[in-house]
Structure formats: C-alpha cells, structure tokens
Amino acid sequence: MNFPLYLLLPLASSVFYAISAMIFKKVFDSGVNPWLLNFLSNIATCILAVPLLFVDGTHARGMPLYQPICVGLIFMVGQMSSMLALKQGDVSVATPLLGMKVFLVAVFTVLVLNQGVSLGLWAAAAMVTISFILLRGPKGGQRGHFLSTVLYSLLCASSFALCDILIQKWAPACGSGRFLGYMFIEIGLASIIFLPFFGGMIFSYSKKTWKWTSYAMFFIALQAIIMGIALSYFGNAAAMNIVFSSRGIWSVFIVWRFGAIFNNKESDAGKNVMLARLAGSTLLFAAIALVIIKQ
C-alpha cells in the first residue's frame, strides 16, 4: 500500500502542535494571560497567511464572504478553548484529548446521516473511555482541573472538527489559498475583541518570557497554516486527522524526555503515570483510527 505523501503535512503539523503546547504551558506558568497569548497567536497566523491570498491568481472564483468569516469565528473558539485546556491541565492530558476531534467528526457523521452505529464505533467508544482513565492516572491531579481540562479539550475538538469539514467543503470552489488567507486575516482582525481582557499586561513581562512567547506564536501559527493548506488542497479530512491526532503521542513523549528544557514538571508524577498517559494517548489514537476505518 502506497503512503500518500501529502499526509506528511499533518504529521509535521502534529509535531509542531506538540512543541507549541509545551511552550504554551511554560509561558502560562510564567504568568502570561491566555487572552493575550491567543491574540498574539492569531496575529502571527494572520501575518503568515497573507501570501496565501495570491497563490490562486485569477483562477479563484468569488466566494460568499460569510464562509471564511464563519469558519474563522469557529476557529477562534477552538483556539481559545485549546489554550484554556493547556492552562488548566497537563500537556500530556490535554493534547491527547484534543485528538477526539476525529472521533467527533465520525460520530457527527453517523448522527447527521442517520447511519447505523457499527460494532467498530462501539469498540472505539470503549477504548476512548479507558484512555480517559489512563490519561488521568491513579493520582494524576485534582479532579476539578482534570474535568475542566476535558471540557475545554472537547469544546476545542468540536470546534476544529467543524472547521475541518467547512474548509474541505467551501475552500476548493473559490480558491483554497485565497479562502485560507481571508479566513486567517479575519481571525487576526476579530481578535481585537480580546484587548479588554489583558489591557496593559503586554508591557509587564520580561524579555525571556517574550522570547518563549514568540516561539509559541510561531509554532502554533505554522501548524495551523500547514493543516489548513493540507485540508483545502488535498481534502481527505478523516485521514488527515488520524495522522494529526498523533500529536497526543508526541506531547507525552516530549513531556517525558524533554520536559526539563521547558521547566515542565509533569514527568515528576512518576514513570508509571507517564507510561499510563502514553498508553492512554496511544489507545485514543487507535480508537480514532478504528472509527475512521470502519466508516
């Protein structure tokens, strides 16, 4: 079986996301306001997306402006939810749970199309339930923080799942690059609404904090652009998201092996907890793959 080379795009995006998640957690621990970080990340994505306006040339047909605006607003909800999940909980818990995006796409497809629920879907649901237990670990943090992390992660997964579907549906007809360009520029402009939530804090952080913040902005923007290009030009959102959901495995591995670089203390929970989280993220990834394969 030939491996489609375009799947290297979501694979790269998954690695960049896992790196950005680690940096986000470090920045949050330094006291950076999540609304400020969301604003700056959206501005960075907006800047990187400007060249996309010109890649389709004159071949791009006109588009209803509500389409990129709609997708952009949903993307903003997902982006903010992901940051709140990372701020509330551990990277090695939140990031694997974000892989639920593909599972939710499959479930929504079954519900909307009124198709029967397959045995594979029930098996995947059981695997997801077990993965939640493994991700939390025997004493993997306070219950309140774990539950809020789950809720924010699921809101994020739902938002980005809908984004993927709408990008694949709308972008090709009017020019994939141009659609993404309008979408991310609209996100940057709309992010002005976050200004009241951080006020003068932008001047209160050290140079070192700003250095790490710039890294976070770059990697989160880069992964968003890469994933958007992959979906709009190649479609196949199901396969794309199976590969992208490997970010959960990358996040646990990075926390475990390189956490000290980011002053991340999650691995202090012990080898058994980290092994359980790695097993949980791997099981969640397998459940997602099973759902897609069985559709």
C-alpha positions in Angstrom: 0.0 0.0 0.0 1.4 3.4 -1.0 1.6 6.1 1.7 0.2 9.4 0.3 3.0 11.9 0.6 0.5 14.7 1.4 -0.1 13.0 4.8 3.4 14.3 5.8 1.8 17.7 6.1 -0.5 16.8 9.0 2.4 14.7 10.5 4.6 17.8 10.5 1.7 19.9 11.9 1.2 17.4 14.7 4.8 17.7 15.8 4.7 21.5 15.7 1.5 21.5 17.7 3.0 19.3 20.4 6.0 21.6 20.6 3.8 24.7 20.8 1.7 23.1 23.5 4.8 22.6 25.7 5.9 26.2 25.1 2.3 27.5 25.9 2.4 25.6 29.2 5.7 27.2 30.1 4.5 30.6 29.1 1.3 30.2 31.1 3.4 29.1 34.2 5.3 32.4 33.8 2.0 34.2 34.3 1.2 35.2 30.7 -2.5 36.0 30.2 -4.2 33.4 27.9 -6.2 36.1 26.2 -3.1 38.0 25.3 -1.4 34.8 24.0 -4.5 34.0 21.9 -4.5 37.5 20.5 -0.8 37.3 19.6 -1.0 33.8 18.1 -3.9 34.9 15.9 -2.0 38.0 14.7 1.0 35.8 13.9 -1.2 33.4 11.9 -2.8 36.3 10.1 0.7 37.6 9.0 1.8 34.2 7.8 -1.4 33.7 5.9 -1.2 36.9 3.8 0.8 35.3 1.0 -2.0 32.7 0.6 -4.2 35.5 -0.9 -2.1 35.4 -4.0 -1.4 31.7 -4.7 -4.7 31.1 -6.6 -4.2 34.0 -9.1 -7.1 34.8 -11.3 -8.4 31.3 -11.2 -10.1 31.7 -7.8 -13.8 32.4 -8.2 -15.7 34.7 -6.0 -16.8 33.5 -2.6 -19.5 34.4 -0.2 -17.7 36.4 2.5 -19.7 34.7 5.2 -17.9 31.4 4.6 -14.4 32.4 5.7 -15.9 34.6 8.4 -17.9 31.7 9.8 -15.0 29.3 9.8 -12.7 32.0 11.3 -15.1 32.6 14.2 -15.4 28.8 14.9 -11.6 28.6 14.7 -11.2 31.3 17.3 -13.5 29.4 19.7 -11.3 26.3 19.2 -8.1 28.2 19.6 -9.2 29.8 22.9 -10.5 26.5 24.2 -7.2 24.8 23.5 -5.3 27.4 25.4 -7.6 27.2 28.4 -7.2 23.5 28.4 -3.5 23.8 28.4 -3.6 26.4 31.2 -5.9 24.4 33.4 -4.3 21.0 33.0 -1.3 19.0 31.9 0.0 19.0 28.3 0.2 15.2 28.5 -3.5 15.1 29.3 -4.9 17.9 27.2 -3.2 17.3 23.9 -4.2 13.6 23.5 -7.8 14.6 24.4 -7.8 17.1 21.5 -7.4 14.1 19.2 -11.1 13.5 20.0 -11.7 15.8 17.0 -11.6 12.9 14.6 -13.8 10.8 16.8 -16.4 13.6 17.0 -16.3 14.0 13.2 -17.1 10.4 12.8 -19.9 10.4 15.4 -21.5 13.6 14.0 -21.4 12.0 10.5 -23.3 9.0 11.8 -25.9 11.1 13.6 -26.4 13.6 10.7 -26.5 11.0 8.0 -28.7 8.7 10.1 -26.5 5.7 9.6 -26.3 2.7 11.9 -23.8 2.6 14.6 -21.2 -0.1 13.8 -19.6 -2.5 16.2 -16.3 -0.8 15.5 -17.7 2.5 16.8 -18.9 0.9 20.0 -15.5 -0.7 20.4 -13.8 2.7 19.8 -16.1 4.3 22.4 -15.0 1.8 25.0 -11.3 2.4 24.1 -11.8 6.2 24.5 -13.4 5.6 27.9 -10.4 3.5 29.0 -8.0 6.1 27.6 -9.5 8.8 29.8 -8.8 6.7 32.9 -5.2 6.1 31.7 -4.6 9.8 30.9 -5.7 10.8 34.4 -3.6 8.2 36.1 -4.1 6.9 39.6 -3.4 10.3 41.2 -2.9 12.4 38.1 -4.0 15.7 39.5 -7.0 17.3 41.1 -10.4 16.2 39.9 -11.6 19.7 39.2 -8.6 20.5 37.0 -8.9 17.2 35.1 -12.6 17.7 34.4 -12.1 21.3 33.2 -9.3 20.2 31.0 -11.6 17.5 29.5 -14.4 20.0 28.9 -12.2 22.7 27.3 -10.5 20.0 25.2 -13.8 18.6 23.9 -15.0 22.1 23.1 -11.8 22.7 21.2 -12.1 19.3 19.4 -15.7 20.0 18.4 -14.8 23.5 17.0 -11.8 22.4 15.0 -13.8 19.3 13.7 -16.4 21.7 12.3 -13.7 23.9 10.9 -12.1 21.0 9.0 -15.4 20.0 7.5 -16.2 23.5 6.3 -12.8 24.2 4.9 -12.9 21.0 2.9 -16.4 21.8 1.7 -16.0 25.5 0.8 -12.4 26.3 0.1 -11.7 24.4 -3.2 -14.6 26.1 -5.0 -13.3 29.6 -4.5 -9.6 29.0 -4.3 -8.0 27.2 -1.4 -5.2 29.6 -0.7 -7.4 32.7 -1.0 -10.1 31.2 1.3 -7.5 30.5 4.0 -6.0 33.9 3.5 -9.3 35.6 4.1 -10.1 33.3 7.0 -6.9 33.8 8.9 -6.8 37.6 8.2 -10.4 37.8 9.5 -9.3 35.9 12.6 -6.5 38.4 13.2 -8.8 41.4 12.9 -11.6 39.9 15.0 -9.0 39.2 17.8 -9.2 42.8 18.7 -12.1 41.9 20.9 -9.6 40.2 23.3 -7.9 43.5 24.1 -10.1 44.4 27.1 -9.1 41.1 28.7 -5.4 41.8 29.1 -5.1 45.6 29.0 -1.6 46.9 29.9 -0.2 43.4 30.7 1.6 43.4 27.4 4.3 45.7 29.0 4.7 43.8 32.2 6.6 40.7 31.0 10.4 40.0 30.9 12.5 39.7 27.7 12.9 36.0 28.5 9.1 35.5 28.7 8.6 37.4 25.4 11.2 35.1 23.8 9.3 32.0 24.7 6.0 33.7 23.8 7.4 34.4 20.3 8.3 30.8 19.9 4.8 29.7 20.9 3.2 32.2 18.5 5.4 30.9 15.6 4.8 27.2 16.1 1.0 27.5 16.7 0.7 29.7 13.6 2.8 27.4 11.5 0.9 24.3 12.4 -2.4 26.0 11.7 -1.3 27.2 8.2 0.1 23.7 7.3 -3.0 21.9 8.4 -5.2 24.4 6.6 -3.3 24.0 3.4 -3.4 20.2 3.6 -7.2 20.2 4.1 -8.0 22.8 1.5 -5.8 21.4 -1.3 -6.0 17.6 -0.6 -9.2 17.1 1.3 -9.5 13.6 2.9 -10.1 15.2 6.4 -10.5 11.8 8.0 -7.0 10.5 7.1 -5.5 13.9 7.7 -6.9 14.0 11.3 -5.8 10.4 12.0 -2.3 11.5 11.3 -2.7 14.8 13.1 -4.1 13.2 16.2 -0.6 11.6 16.7 0.1 14.9 18.5 -1.1 13.2 21.6 1.7 10.7 21.5 4.2 13.4 20.6 3.1 15.5 23.5 3.6 12.7 26.1 7.0 11.8 24.6 8.2 15.4 24.6 7.0 16.0 28.2 8.7 12.8 29.3 12.0 13.1 27.5 12.5 16.9 27.1 10.3 18.4 29.8 13.3 19.8 31.7 14.1 22.1 28.8 10.8 23.8 29.2 10.8 23.6 33.1 7.9 21.2 32.8 7.2 19.2 36.0 4.6 16.7 34.6 7.1 13.9 34.5 7.7 14.3 38.2 4.4 12.4 38.6 6.5 9.3 38.1 7.4 6.8 35.4 4.2 4.8 35.9 1.9 7.8 35.4 3.8 8.8 32.3 3.7 5.3 30.9 -0.1 5.2 31.6 -0.5 8.5 29.8 1.5 7.3 26.9 -0.7 4.1 26.8 -3.8 6.3 27.1 -2.8 8.6 24.2 -1.9 5.6 22.1 -5.2 3.9 22.8 -7.1 7.1 22.0 -5.2 7.3 18.7 -6.1 3.6 17.9 -9.8 4.3 18.7 -9.8 7.2 16.4 -8.2 5.2 13.6 -10.7 2.4 14.2 -13.7 4.7 13.9 -12.4 6.1 10.5 -11.5 2.7 9.1 -15.0 1.3 9.9 -16.9 4.2 8.3 
